[in-house]
Amino acid sequence: MKNPTNRPLRTSRLGERMATAEPVITQMMREALSKPGLLSLAAGFTDNALLPVAEIEAAVSRLAETVPSHEFLQYGTNQGRPGLRSEIVRLLASYPGEEALALAPEQVLVSNGSQQALYMSAQLFCDQGDIVLVESPTYFVFLELLRGMGLRPRSLPMTAEGRIDLSRLAQRFDVWNRAGELKRVKLLYFMGTYANPSARSWAEEDKRALGAFLQQVPVALPVIEDMAYRDLWFDRPAAARSVLSLPEWEGLPALYSGTFTKPFATGLKVGYVASHCSEWIERLARIKGHQDFGSSHFNQAILEDVLRQGVFQEYLERVRPLYHRKMEVLDEALRDEGLETLGWRWEKPEGGLLLWALAPENYDTAQGSPFYQACLEEGVFYVPGDLCFAEGVPSNAVRLSYGVLDEAGLREAARRFVRAARRTPVGNGTKAKAAAADF
């Protein structure tokens, strides 16, 4: 109903930000829907044809037969089903090098996908104006989440090879400390394997070095390692252990974030976090209790069954080669169409659903740029790379997803993408700048 007095709503600062800052992803989806026949290399979805329909049907049938009380159709607990949390503990200990992981089900919390736990953790630790350190580049939806909360995302200094530069990070901490800003640095976030958007994985030596560095800083800095794509490796699993298993991280407040949306079924919306810092888990459970009383009990029961029966691993063994093939198709198509000859470069992913490509330095791929418009006219869509940097630069990168389209669609999307690149010469926009160090 309309406000009969025409008086403006009195909203909070968060409400004001939500009213004036439409999420970029919403704008992009509106643009995509306005173009019939558009082929999307933007959506980070999984392939509809590969979703585990038969596996879920079988799991539901088993649940109906083995749980006469149908308890899974009732409310559960804020923290999640004990059985599912036990299966998650076993899953985490099954990864290479993590067999000795000492984790209890009480140190796991089930969330609505991984996004909810990320949001709740930012709520838990950060006040408006606080600083959150992120990779460069990083998950652009997480950046929007932070900005929507009034937080200040700042890029971790990274080398050209995508490795953390600890000497430069130490300099930044020193500057923040002298400026009285170190107390505002509240959270650090990175993706350990097949990162969104770069598809890179952290080397174990870099994780260990970061842990040793954080042991020495004068503030206890909570860290989130997001492992959303860990199960989607191609030839072999990522070798590096998680921060939960590394001795340099002992005693540090660190959270492991995982999900079943990317590697299994996105629509179930079940993710999880785990930490040796039990207080972090307990406080998230309290926040979650205010939000939803716990994630869908039914969906949790399905995943508990799928994990217990070994179906999850069997499914991964079936779909990994198919996603690997789709990545190869997109990579080959971009090369065959001549994108490299135009000065573009990229690394072949070793897992995940994304390919990160860089145009020449003085190219502009940002939303609204001539190249962006040319792609829309050609009927292909991508995520502009500048959205993935805390400082919004450089602007000569793109994130391409091979998760949704079939092989024929990927080849055609690559043709359209390269046609747009040929139409848009080098020097099409403001020269891309290196990300500035913002202290």
BADO-403907 format. One record per atom (N, C-alpha, C): residue in one letter; x, y, z. Coordinates in steps of 0.02 Angstrom, whole numbers, padded with zeros to 5 digits, always signed. Example, Ala and Ser with C-alpha at 12.3 -4.5 7.8 and 13.67 -1.06 7.14 Angstrom:
! residues 2
A+00660-00284+00390A+00615-00225+00390A+00660-00165+00390S+00642-00112+00354S+00684-00053+00357S+00645+00002+00394
This chain:
! residues 439
M+00042-00059+00000M+00000+00000+00000M+00044+00062+00000K+00021+00116-00032K+00059+00177-00036K+00057+00214+00031N+00108+00254+00041N+00111+00295+00102N+00062+00354+00093P+00006+00354+00130P-00045+00405+00118P-00023+00476+00136T+00026+00483+00178T+00049+00549+00198T+00105+00576+00155N+00130+00533+00109N+00186+00551+00066N+00249+00570+00105R+00253+00545+00166R+00312+00557+00206R+00366+00506+00187P+00429+00526+00181P+00481+00478+00162P+00493+00427+00217L+00510+00366+00196L+00527+00315+00245L+00591+00335+00281R+00592+00323+00346R+00652+00337+00385R+00693+00273+00388T+00743+00268+00346T+00783+00207+00343T+00849+00216+00379S+00882+00160+00391S+00949+00161+00421S+01000+00181+00369R+01063+00188+00389R+01116+00202+00342R+01123+00145+00291L+01114+00084+00316L+01115+00027+00270L+01058+00032+00220G+00999+00050+00244G+00942+00057+00200G+00952+00111+00148E+00984+00166+00168E+00999+00219+00120E+01047+00195+00066R+01097+00156+00086R+01144+00131+00036R+01110+00083-00012M+01064+00043+00015M+01028-00005-00028M+00982+00031-00077A+00958+00090-00057A+00911+00127-00100A+00946+00162-00157T+01010+00178-00147T+01045+00219-00197T+01097+00180-00237A+01112+00119-00218A+01165+00080-00251A+01137+00014-00276E+01112+00013-00337E+01088-00049-00366E+01147-00096-00379P+01143-00159-00359P+01198-00205-00372P+01214-00210-00446V+01278-00210-00463V+01299-00214-00533V+01272-00278-00565I+01270-00332-00527I+01246-00395-00556I+01173-00389-00578T+01133-00348-00542T+01063-00338-00561T+01060-00299-00627Q+01102-00247-00632Q+01104-00209-00694Q+01123-00253-00753M+01173-00296-00742M+01197-00339-00797M+01144-00390-00817M+01109-00417-00768M+01056-00466-00785M+01001-00432-00825R+00984-00370-00808R+00933-00334-00846R+00956-00323-00918E+01019-00305-00927E+01046-00297-00994E+01043-00362-01034A+01062-00417-01000A+01062-00481-01034A+00992-00502-01055L+00943-00492-01011L+00875-00514-01026L+00844-00471-01083S+00871-00411-01094S+00844-00368-01146S+00870-00387-01215K+00915-00436-01219K+00945-00456-01282K+00928-00529-01297P+00874-00542-01334P+00857-00611-01351P+00914-00645-01390G+00927-00708-01374G+00979-00744-01409G+01049-00731-01384L+01055-00692-01330L+01121-00677-01302L+01152-00741-01273L+01215-00753-01288L+01252-00810-01259L+01293-00783-01201S+01282-00811-01141S+01314-00785-01081S+01376-00825-01062L+01432-00789-01062L+01493-00814-01032L+01503-00782-00964A+01451-00749-00939A+01454-00712-00876A+01430-00754-00817A+01374-00789-00826A+01343-00823-00769A+01388-00878-00742G+01404-00874-00677G+01445-00925-00645G+01406-00984-00622F+01357-01006-00663F+01314-01062-00645F+01346-01128-00667T+01319-01181-00641T+01336-01247-00666T+01290-01265-00724D+01306-01319-00758D+01269-01340-00818D+01205-01376-00798N+01148-01352-00822N+01083-01384-00806N+01083-01458-00825A+01116-01474-00881A+01115-01543-00905A+01155-01590-00859L+01197-01562-00816L+01239-01603-00773L+01214-01606-00701L+01159-01572-00686L+01135-01571-00617L+01114-01641-00595P+01123-01658-00530P+01114-01727-00505P+01041-01745-00491V+01000-01744-00543V+00928-01758-00534V+00918-01829-00508A+00948-01878-00541A+00938-01948-00521A+00965-01960-00450E+01022-01930-00435E+01052-01940-00369E+01008-01912-00314I+00977-01855-00327I+00933-01825-00276I+00868-01864-00270E+00841-01887-00326E+00781-01929-00323E+00793-01990-00280A+00851-02023-00290A+00867-02083-00251A+00876-02067-00177A+00907-02010-00163A+00917-01991-00093A+00850-01978-00058V+00804-01944-00092V+00739-01930-00063V+00701-01995-00050S+00707-02042-00096S+00674-02107-00086S+00703-02143-00025R+00768-02141-00018R+00799-02173+00041R+00777-02140+00105L+00773-02073+00105L+00751-02038+00165L+00680-02058+00184A+00636-02063+00135A+00567-02080+00148A+00560-02149+00178E+00607-02194+00160E+00603-02263+00184E+00636-02272+00252T+00690-02233+00266T+00730-02247+00325T+00715-02201+00384V+00676-02149+00374V+00660-02103+00429V+00584-02098+00434P+00551-02148+00466P+00478-02149+00469P+00448-02086+00500S+00486-02055+00545S+00458-01996+00579S+00460-01934+00534H+00495-01938+00478H+00501-01882+00432H+00526-01819+00468E+00573-01828+00513E+00598-01772+00551E+00631-01719+00507F+00652-01738+00447F+00685-01691+00404F+00637-01639+00374L+00571-01649+00384L+00523-01600+00361L+00504-01550+00416Q+00536-01556+00474Q+00527-01509+00529Q+00585-01460+00532Y+00580-01411+00576Y+00636-01366+00589Y+00696-01406+00613G+00755-01379+00599G+00816-01408+00626G+00845-01360+00678T+00912-01357+00681T+00946-01312+00727T+00982-01257+00689N+00998-01203+00725N+01034-01148+00693N+01100-01171+00661Q+01135-01216+00695Q+01202-01235+00673Q+01200-01287+00617G+01145-01323+00610G+01140-01373+00557G+01134-01444+00584R+01113-01490+00541R+01104-01559+00561R+01169-01589+00588P+01168-01621+00646P+01229-01652+00672P+01259-01703+00624G+01214-01743+00592G+01239-01793+00545G+01275-01763+00486L+01248-01708+00459L+01279-01675+00402L+01346-01644+00424R+01347-01615+00483R+01410-01585+00507R+01463-01639+00517S+01443-01697+00538S+01491-01753+00545S+01517-01774+00477E+01473-01776+00428E+01495-01794+00360E+01542-01741+00331I+01530-01678+00347I+01574-01624+00323I+01643-01631+00354V+01646-01649+00418V+01711-01661+00450V+01749-01716+00414R+01713-01770+00397R+01746-01825+00360R+01768-01803+00291L+01727-01762+00258L+01745-01737+00192L+01809-01695+00195L+01813-01650+00244L+01872-01607+00249L+01935-01648+00263A+01928-01702+00301A+01986-01744+00316A+02005-01790+00258S+01963-01792+00205S+01977-01835+00148S+02021-01802+00095Y+02033-01736+00101Y+02073-01702+00052Y+02147-01718+00062P+02187-01715+00009P+02258-01732+00014P+02294-01693+00068G+02328-01729+00113G+02368-01697+00165G+02329-01677+00226E+02263-01686+00226E+02222-01662+00282E+02193-01719+00323E+02223-01779+00316E+02196-01837+00351E+02197-01829+00427A+02245-01791+00453A+02251-01783+00525A+02214-01722+00551L+02172-01692+00509L+02135-01632+00529L+02093-01646+00591A+02107-01610+00645A+02072-01621+00708A+02015-01570+00713L+01956-01591+00690L+01898-01547+00689L+01838-01586+00715A+01797-01554+00755A+01737-01585+00782A+01675-01558+00746P+01621-01597+00744P+01559-01572+00713P+01535-01507+00744E+01550-01496+00808E+01530-01434+00842E+01567-01373+00814Q+01620-01384+00776Q+01659-01330+00746Q+01639-01317+00674V+01581-01341+00654V+01554-01332+00587V+01486-01300+00592L+01470-01255+00546L+01404-01225+00542L+01379-01230+00470V+01317-01250+00461V+01286-01255+00394V+01250-01189+00379S+01261-01164+00318S+01232-01099+00299S+01194-01105+00234N+01158-01052+00216N+01122-01049+00152N+01173-01031+00098G+01202-01081+00066G+01257-01069+00021G+01316-01042+00061S+01369-01023+00027S+01426-00994+00063S+01416-00919+00075Q+01374-00887+00034Q+01365-00814+00038Q+01339-00792+00106Q+01293-00830+00135Q+01265-00810+00199Q+01319-00807+00252A+01362-00857+00254A+01414-00859+00305A+01464-00802+00295L+01478-00784+00233L+01522-00727+00220L+01491-00663+00246Y+01427-00654+00233Y+01392-00594+00255Y+01390-00591+00331M+01373-00648+00362M+01369-00648+00436M+01436-00636+00468S+01490-00660+00437S+01557-00648+00465S+01575-00575+00460A+01558-00542+00404A+01569-00470+00399A+01529-00433+00452Q+01467-00455+00463Q+01426-00425+00516Q+01458-00433+00585L+01486-00493+00596L+01513-00509+00661L+01574-00466+00679F+01616-00453+00630F+01680-00420+00645F+01684-00346+00626C+01642-00324+00580C+01654-00259+00550C+01599-00208+00567D+01622-00146+00578D+01577-00089+00584D+01586-00045+00522Q+01538-00002+00509Q+01542+00041+00451Q+01609+00078+00449G+01640+00079+00390G+01704+00112+00382G+01764+00069+00393D+01755+00008+00418D+01811-00038+00430D+01839-00063+00363I+01901-00089+00366I+01938-00112+00308I+01936-00188+00305V+01923-00215+00246V+01926-00287+00233V+01976-00299+00177L+02026-00341+00190L+02077-00356+00140L+02054-00414+00096V+02064-00406+00031V+02042-00456-00018V+02098-00467-00068E+02093-00523-00103E+02139-00536-00158E+02130-00485-00213S+02177-00486-00260S+02173-00442-00318S+02189-00484-00380P+02137-00504-00418P+02066-00488-00413P+02031-00534-00363T+01967-00519-00350T+01928-00559-00303T+01857-00566-00327Y+01818-00604-00290Y+01748-00619-00305Y+01707-00554-00302F+01682-00531-00360F+01652-00465-00362F+01587-00459-00322V+01550-00514-00314V+01490-00512-00273V+01507-00500-00200F+01564-00526-00178F+01586-00513-00109F+01605-00440-00101L+01637-00411-00153L+01653-00339-00150L+01589-00298-00143E+01538-00316-00181E+01475-00279-00176E+01443-00287-00107L+01448-00347-00080L+01423-00359-00012L+01457-00312+00038L+01523-00307+00033L+01560-00264+00080L+01540-00191+00072R+01538-00168+00010R+01520-00098-00001R+01449-00083+00021G+01404-00131+00012G+01335-00122+00034G+01330-00115+00109M+01378-00144+00145M+01379-00138+00218M+01417-00077+00241G+01442-00037+00194G+01479+00023+00213G+01551+00009+00233L+01578-00048+00210L+01647-00066+00226L+01694-00045+00170R+01759-00046+00184R+01809-00024+00136R+01852-00083+00114P+01836-00115+00057P+01880-00169+00033P+01945-00140+00007R+02001-00172+00023R+02067-00152+00000R+02104-00213-00024S+02139-00205-00080S+02173-00261-00111S+02236-00281-00073L+02245-00347-00064L+02309-00372-00042L+02359-00360-00098P+02421-00340-00083P+02471-00333-00136P+02488-00402-00164M+02482-00409-00230M+02495-00473-00264M+02547-00463-00318T+02585-00514-00334T+02632-00511-00389T+02595-00524-00455A+02630-00513-00511A+02600-00525-00576A+02580-00598-00585E+02612-00643-00548E+02597-00714-00551E+02540-00734-00505G+02511-00685-00470G+02454-00699-00426G+02474-00724-00357R+02535-00711-00336R+02558-00731-00269R+02559-00670-00223I+02548-00682-00159I+02546-00627-00112I+02616-00598-00102D+02620-00532-00098D+02682-00496-00088D+02684-00473-00015L+02716-00513+00027L+02714-00499+00099L+02756-00439+00119S+02808-00423+00081S+02847-00364+00099S+02806-00301+00089R+02768-00298+00035R+02724-00240+00025R+02667-00240+00075L+02642-00298+00093L+02589-00301+00143L+02614-00275+00210A+02676-00292+00228A+02705-00268+00291A+02710-00192+00289Q+02728-00164+00232Q+02731-00091+00226Q+02663-00059+00237R+02611-00091+00209R+02544-00064+00218R+02523-00066+00291F+02538-00122+00325F+02521-00127+00396F+02557-00073+00435D+02619-00059+00417D+02657-00008+00452D+02625+00061+00442V+02604+00075+00380V+02573+00140+00365V+02507+00145+00403W+02466+00092+00402W+02403+00093+00438W+02415+00103+00513N+02466+00070+00539N+02481+00075+00610N+02500+00147+00629R+02543+00178+00588R+02565+00247+00603R+02508+00297+00595A+02460+00281+00551A+02404+00326+00540A+02346+00312+00588G+02355+00264+00634G+02302+00247+00681G+02244+00209+00650E+02255+00180+00590E+02203+00146+00553E+02205+00070+00561L+02257+00044+00592L+02265-00029+00595L+02207-00061+00633K+02180-00025+00682K+02124-00052+00719K+02061-00059+00676R+02060-00025+00618R+02003-00030+00572R+02009-00088+00523V+02066-00121+00521V+02076-00179+00477V+02046-00239+00513K+01988-00264+00490K+01949-00311+00530K+01944-00382+00501L+01959-00391+00437L+01947-00456+00406L+01991-00464+00345L+02012-00526+00331L+02050-00542+00270L+02016-00600+00235Y+02007-00594+00170Y+01970-00645+00131Y+02010-00664+00070F+02017-00730+00059F+02047-00753-00003F+02018-00821-00022M+02024-00838-00087M+01999-00902-00113M+02060-00947-00124G+02061-01004-00089G+02120-01047-00089G+02130-01087-00153T+02075-01107-00186T+02081-01150-00245T+02035-01126-00300Y+02062-01125-00362Y+02024-01110-00423Y+01980-01048-00412A+02013-00995-00393A+01979-00935-00368A+01933-00904-00419N+01882-00872-00394N+01836-00831-00434N+01860-00759-00426P+01889-00727-00479P+01883-00746-00550P+01946-00776-00581S+02003-00774-00547S+02067-00788-00580S+02079-00861-00596A+02042-00907-00564A+02050-00980-00571A+02116-01004-00542R+02153-00961-00508R+02217-00982-00479R+02207-01014-00411S+02257-01054-00391S+02257-01084-00324S+02319-01060-00287W+02311-01050-00222W+02367-01029-00181W+02416-01086-00170A+02481-01072-00174A+02532-01120-00156A+02533-01127-00080E+02548-01188-00056E+02549-01198+00017E+02601-01153+00050E+02658-01142+00017E+02709-01099+00048E+02684-01028+00058D+02640-01005+00014D+02612-00938+00022D+02563-00935+00080K+02522-00988+00087K+02477-00990+00145K+02516-00992+00210R+02570-01032+00211R+02610-01037+00272R+02644-00971+00287A+02669-00938+00235A+02702-00874+00247A+02653-00822+00272L+02592-00822+00245L+02541-00775+00269L+02525-00788+00342G+02517-00852+00360G+02504-00869+00430G+02559-00846+00476A+02622-00856+00456A+02678-00834+00497A+02679-00758+00503F+02661-00723+00449F+02658-00650+00451F+02604-00627+00500L+02545-00658+00497L+02490-00637+00540L+02503-00652+00614Q+02545-00702+00627Q+02564-00715+00697Q+02602-00657+00727Q+02633-00616+00684Q+02676-00562+00708Q+02642-00493+00711V+02585-00486+00678V+02553-00419+00676V+02521-00405+00744P+02514-00340+00762P+02490-00323+00829P+02414-00328+00839V+02377-00351+00788V+02305-00361+00796V+02288-00433+00777A+02236-00459+00808A+02212-00526+00789A+02165-00517+00729L+02188-00535+00669L+02150-00523+00609L+02114-00586+00587P+02047-00589+00590P+02011-00647+00566P+02020-00657+00491V+02027-00719+00470V+02040-00736+00400V+01990-00788+00376I+01963-00776+00316I+01918-00825+00284I+01953-00854+00222E+01960-00920+00221E+01983-00954+00160E+01923-00985+00126D+01904-00957+00069D+01846-00981+00031D+01868-01035-00017M+01840-01095-00008M+01859-01153-00049M+01799-01179-00090A+01760-01133-00116A+01698-01151-00151A+01710-01198-00210Y+01767-01192-00243Y+01780-01232-00304Y+01828-01290-00292R+01844-01305-00230R+01896-01354-00216R+01884-01422-00248D+01821-01444-00252D+01806-01510-00278D+01807-01514-00354L+01809-01457-00388L+01803-01457-00461L+01872-01453-00494W+01918-01498-00474W+01983-01502-00506W+01978-01546-00569F+02027-01538-00613F+02026-01574-00676F+02072-01635-00676D+02137-01625-00679D+02184-01681-00682D+02201-01709-00614R+02207-01664-00565R+02227-01685-00497R+02203-01632-00448P+02189-01651-00386P+02167-01601-00337P+02223-01552-00320A+02205-01492-00300A+02254-01442-00280A+02295-01470-00221A+02360-01461-00224A+02404-01493-00176A+02406-01459-00108A+02394-01394-00107A+02402-01357-00045A+02347-01375+00006R+02367-01384+00067R+02319-01395+00121R+02284-01330+00138S+02228-01336+00172S+02191-01277+00194S+02225-01248+00256V+02206-01187+00273V+02234-01154+00332V+02218-01192+00396L+02165-01234+00395L+02147-01271+00455L+02200-01323+00474S+02242-01343+00425S+02291-01396+00437S+02363-01371+00444L+02375-01308+00433L+02444-01283+00431L+02467-01259+00500P+02527-01280+00522P+02549-01261+00589P+02557-01186+00599E+02574-01149+00546E+02582-01077+00552E+02517-01041+00571W+02460-01075+00561W+02395-01044+00575W+02368-01064+00643E+02405-01103+00681E+02381-01124+00747E+02370-01064+00792G+02312-01059+00821G+02295-01004+00865G+02268-00943+00831L+02270-00941+00764L+02243-00883+00728L+02169-00893+00715P+02129-00840+00715P+02058-00846+00699P+02049-00854+00624A+02039-00916+00602A+02032-00931+00531A+01969-00972+00519L+01935-00958+00464L+01873-00991+00447L+01880-01022+00377Y+01862-01085+00371Y+01860-01119+00307Y+01788-01116+00281S+01779-01091+00220S+01712-01086+00191S+01707-01134+00132G+01656-01178+00135G+01644-01225+00081G+01571-01224+00060T+01556-01259+00007T+01487-01259-00018T+01473-01322-00058F+01409-01340-00061F+01386-01394-00105F+01349-01366-00165T+01346-01300-00171T+01310-01271-00227T+01349-01278-00292K+01412-01260-00293K+01452-01264-00355K+01466-01337-00375P+01490-01379-00329P+01509-01447-00351P+01451-01496-00356F+01391-01479-00331F+01337-01528-00331F+01272-01497-00358A+01233-01464-00316A+01168-01438-00337A+01158-01367-00311T+01160-01318-00356T+01155-01249-00334T+01088-01234-00301G+01034-01265-00325G+00968-01250-00299G+00956-01273-00228L+00997-01319-00202L+00990-01339-00132L+01014-01285-00085K+01058-01241-00109K+01081-01183-00070K+01107-01204-00001V+01153-01252+00000V+01183-01274+00063V+01258-01263+00059G+01284-01223+00105G+01355-01214+00113G+01374-01227+00185Y+01437-01216+00202Y+01458-01229+00271Y+01523-01191+00285V+01536-01181+00348V+01600-01153+00370V+01625-01196+00428A+01691-01197+00436A+01722-01235+00490A+01781-01195+00518S+01792-01202+00583S+01846-01164+00614S+01868-01197+00679H+01933-01193+00693H+01957-01212+00760H+01938-01159+00811C+01920-01100+00789C+01898-01046+00833C+01823-01058+00847S+01808-01095+00899S+01739-01114+00914S+01695-01053+00927E+01726-01000+00954E+01686-00940+00968E+01658-00910+00904W+01697-00913+00850W+01674-00887+00785W+01612-00925+00763I+01615-00991+00767I+01558-01033+00747I+01497-01020+00792E+01509-01016+00857E+01453-01005+00904E+01418-00939+00891R+01457-00887+00877R+01427-00821+00865R+01390-00819+00798L+01417-00853+00748L+01381-00857+00684L+01314-00892+00694A+01313-00944+00735A+01251-00981+00747A+01199-00936+00781R+01222-00891+00824R+01174-00845+00856R+01147-00795+00805I+01190-00768+00763I+01167-00722+00711I+01118-00757+00665K+01135-00818+00646K+01092-00857+00601K+01024-00870+00633G+01024-00879+00699G+00961-00890+00734G+00914-00830+00727H+00942-00771+00722H+00901-00711+00712H+00876-00706+00640Q+00912-00738+00594Q+00895-00732+00523Q+00844-00784+00500D+00857-00848+00514D+00815-00900+00482D+00804-00963+00523F+00827-00966+00585F+00820-01025+00628F+00856-01087+00601G+00898-01078+00551G+00934-01135+00522G+00916-01145+00449S+00965-01170+00411S+00954-01183+00340S+00904-01240+00330S+00878-01245+00270S+00827-01296+00254S+00846-01365+00279H+00807-01392+00325H+00821-01457+00356H+00816-01512+00304F+00769-01506+00258F+00759-01556+00206F+00819-01559+00160N+00842-01501+00137N+00900-01500+00092N+00963-01527+00127Q+00969-01511+00191Q+01026-01538+00229Q+01023-01614+00233A+00963-01641+00243A+00955-01713+00248A+00974-01748+00183I+00956-01717+00127I+00975-01745+00062I+01051-01748+00056L+01085-01694+00073L+01158-01693+00066L+01191-01740+00116E+01163-01746+00175E+01190-01793+00224E+01188-01864+00196D+01132-01882+00165D+01126-01948+00135D+01174-01957+00077V+01179-01906+00034V+01223-01910-00025V+01295-01919-00004L+01316-01885+00048L+01384-01892+00073L+01395-01960+00105R+01348-01982+00147R+01355-02045+00182R+01357-02104+00134Q+01318-02101+00080Q+01314-02156+00032Q+01372-02156-00018G+01415-02105-00016G+01469-02100-00065G+01448-02073-00132V+01386-02050-00137V+01359-02026-00201V+01393-01961-00222F+01410-01919-00174F+01441-01855-00190F+01506-01865-00228Q+01549-01909-00204Q+01613-01921-00238Q+01602-01954-00306E+01555-02000-00310E+01540-02032-00374E+01517-01981-00425Y+01475-01935-00403Y+01450-01882-00448Y+01508-01838-00472L+01553-01819-00426L+01609-01777-00446L+01654-01812-00497E+01664-01877-00488E+01705-01915-00536E+01673-01914-00605R+01607-01910-00607R+01572-01909-00672R+01575-01840-00705V+01567-01786-00665V+01561-01720-00696V+01628-01684-00706R+01679-01701-00667R+01743-01666-00676R+01768-01670-00748P+01769-01730-00779P+01794-01732-00848P+01751-01691-00896L+01686-01684-00882L+01642-01647-00926L+01655-01572-00921Y+01667-01546-00860Y+01685-01476-00854Y+01756-01463-00881H+01800-01511-00873H+01867-01506-00902H+01861-01498-00978R+01820-01540-01008R+01811-01537-01080R+01782-01469-01101K+01734-01443-01064K+01705-01378-01081K+01757-01322-01077M+01800-01326-01027M+01854-01276-01022M+01898-01280-01084E+01916-01341-01104E+01959-01351-01162E+01926-01323-01225V+01861-01333-01231V+01825-01308-01290V+01828-01232-01293L+01815-01199-01237L+01817-01125-01238L+01888-01101-01251D+01937-01131-01218D+02007-01111-01229D+02027-01120-01302E+02012-01178-01331E+02029-01191-01401E+01994-01143-01449A+01930-01130-01435A+01891-01087-01479A+01918-01015-01479L+01937-00990-01420L+01965-00922-01417L+02031-00919-01455R+02072-00972-01449R+02136-00972-01486R+02124-00980-01561D+02079-01026-01580D+02066-01037-01651D+02038-00975-01685E+01998-00936-01648E+01969-00875-01677E+02019-00817-01679G+02077-00827-01647G+02131-00777-01653G+02134-00725-01598L+02106-00739-01540L+02107-00689-01487L+02179-00673-01465E+02222-00724-01464E+02292-00712-01444E+02326-00663-01492T+02311-00667-01556T+02343-00623-01605T+02323-00550-01594L+02270-00539-01557L+02248-00471-01541L+02280-00444-01476G+02325-00484-01448G+02361-00461-01388G+02331-00484-01323W+02278-00526-01325W+02248-00552-01264W+02290-00610-01238R+02287-00622-01172R+02323-00678-01142R+02283-00706-01083W+02293-00770-01071W+02260-00803-01015W+02295-00869-01000E+02283-00894-00940E+02309-00959-00920E+02252-01009-00921K+02268-01071-00942K+02217-01123-00941K+02202-01142-00868P+02140-01140-00847P+02123-01160-00779P+02137-01234-00766E+02153-01250-00704E+02163-01319-00684E+02104-01346-00645G+02052-01304-00640G+01991-01324-00605G+01943-01266-00603G+01884-01277-00575G+01834-01225-00569G+01792-01217-00631L+01759-01159-00637L+01712-01146-00691L+01728-01083-00731L+01787-01053-00718L+01800-00986-00744L+01867-00981-00780L+01868-00936-00829L+01930-00919-00864L+01939-00844-00859W+01999-00823-00840W+02015-00752-00829W+02062-00730-00885A+02041-00681-00925A+02080-00660-00983A+02096-00586-00978L+02157-00568-01000L+02181-00499-00999L+02189-00474-01070A+02160-00416-01084A+02171-00382-01148A+02235-00341-01143P+02259-00312-01199P+02316-00267-01194P+02304-00211-01143E+02357-00183-01117E+02352-00136-01061E+02307-00076-01075N+02309-00050-01136N+02270+00010-01151N+02203-00007-01182Y+02175-00063-01159Y+02109-00085-01181Y+02060-00074-01124D+01997-00062-01140D+01946-00051-01089D+01890-00101-01099T+01880-00144-01049T+01826-00194-01051T+01770-00178-01002A+01773-00119-00970A+01725-00102-00918A+01654-00098-00945Q+01606-00103-00899Q+01535-00096-00917Q+01524-00029-00952G+01492-00031-01010G+01479+00030-01048G+01534+00049-01096S+01591+00015-01095S+01647+00031-01141S+01628+00011-01212P+01664+00037-01263P+01651+00016-01332P+01654-00060-01341F+01702-00093-01308F+01706-00166-01314F+01645-00200-01283Y+01624-00176-01225Y+01565-00204-01192Y+01504-00198-01237Q+01495-00139-01267Q+01438-00128-01312Q+01444-00172-01374A+01505-00180-01400A+01515-00223-01459A+01496-00295-01444C+01512-00318-01384C+01494-00386-01365C+01418-00394-01361L+01384-00345-01333L+01311-00348-01330L+01282-00350-01401E+01310-00310-01445E+01285-00309-01514E+01298-00375-01550E+01354-00407-01533E+01371-00472-01563E+01331-00529-01531G+01302-00516-01473G+01261-00567-01440G+01300-00611-01392V+01348-00582-01356V+01386-00620-01306V+01396-00576-01245F+01401-00607-01187F+01402-00571-01123F+01459-00597-01080Y+01490-00553-01041Y+01545-00572-00997Y+01542-00528-00934V+01584-00544-00884V+01590-00502-00825V+01651-00458-00833P+01643-00392-00833P+01700-00347-00838P+01747-00356-00778G+01812-00361-00793G+01860-00376-00741G+01870-00322-00689D+01857-00259-00706D+01867-00205-00658D+01822-00213-00597L+01766-00249-00606L+01720-00261-00550L+01752-00305-00497C+01806-00340-00515C+01837-00389-00471C+01897-00361-00432F+01908-00296-00439F+01963-00264-00403F+01935-00214-00353A+01962-00215-00293A+01937-00171-00240A+01941-00098-00260E+01993-00081-00298E+02003-00011-00319E+01973+00003-00387G+01942-00047-00420G+01910-00036-00484G+01957-00033-00543V+02020-00046-00534V+02069-00046-00588V+02116-00106-00577P+02145-00133-00630P+02142-00111-00700P+02076-00129-00733S+02066-00103-00793S+02002-00113-00828S+02011-00149-00895N+02061-00193-00898N+02073-00228-00961N+02066-00304-00954A+02024-00325-00906A+02016-00398-00894A+01943-00417-00902V+01931-00482-00914V+01864-00509-00917V+01861-00576-00881R+01803-00591-00853R+01791-00657-00824R+01742-00694-00869L+01763-00752-00893L+01722-00793-00937L+01706-00859-00903S+01643-00879-00905S+01621-00942-00875S+01604-00992-00929Y+01628-01053-00920Y+01610-01108-00966Y+01562-01157-00933G+01532-01137-00877G+01490-01183-00839G+01423-01196-00872V+01392-01145-00903V+01322-01151-00923V+01313-01178-00994L+01347-01149-01042L+01336-01165-01113L+01362-01234-01130D+01330-01266-01180D+01356-01329-01205D+01415-01315-01252E+01445-01367-01280E+01505-01357-01321E+01492-01314-01381A+01436-01325-01416A+01419-01284-01474A+01409-01212-01454G+01376-01201-01397G+01364-01133-01373G+01429-01098-01354L+01477-01135-01325L+01541-01106-01307L+01580-01085-01369R+01578-01127-01421R+01614-01109-01482R+01584-01047-01515E+01518-01044-01516E+01485-00986-01547E+01497-00923-01504A+01495-00930-01439A+01508-00873-01395A+01579-00847-01405A+01627-00893-01413A+01696-00872-01426A+01702-00835-01492R+01667-00858-01544R+01668-00823-01608R+01642-00752-01601R+01586-00745-01566R+01557-00679-01557R+01603-00634-01516F+01633-00662-01465F+01678-00624-01421F+01737-00597-01461V+01768-00639-01502V+01826-00618-01540V+01806-00569-01596R+01747-00578-01625R+01723-00529-01674R+01718-00460-01641A+01692-00458-01581A+01687-00395-01545A+01756-00365-01531A+01804-00408-01514A+01872-00384-01502A+01902-00356-01566R+01889-00388-01622R+01916-00362-01685R+01884-00295-01704R+01821-00286-01685R+01787-00223-01699R+01812-00166-01656T+01843-00182-01599T+01861-00131-01550T+01937-00129-01545P+01969-00081-01577P+02042-00080-01580P+02074-00065-01513V+02139-00080-01508V+02178-00062-01450V+02176+00014-01442G+02172+00037-01379G+02166+00109-01367G+02094+00132-01368N+02048+00084-01355N+01976+00099-01358N+01951+00137-01298G+01993+00146-01248G+01969+00180-01188G+02028+00207-01149T+02015+00231-01090T+02068+00257-01047T+02117+00202-01031K+02181+00218-01034K+02232+00167-01021K+02222+00136-00953A+02221+00069-00952A+02211+00034-00889A+02269+00049-00842K+02253+00062-00779K+02304+00079-00730K+02316+00020-00684A+02376+00016-00658A+02389-00034-00608A+02351-00015-00545A+02329-00065-00507A+02291-00051-00446A+02334-00010-00398A+02307+00045-00376A+02345+00089-00332A+02344+00063-00261A+02398+00071-00226A+02400+00053-00155A+02362+00106-00116D+02306+00085-00087D+02265+00132-00049D+02275+00117+00025F+02309+00161+00059F+02323+00150+00130F+02268+00179+00173
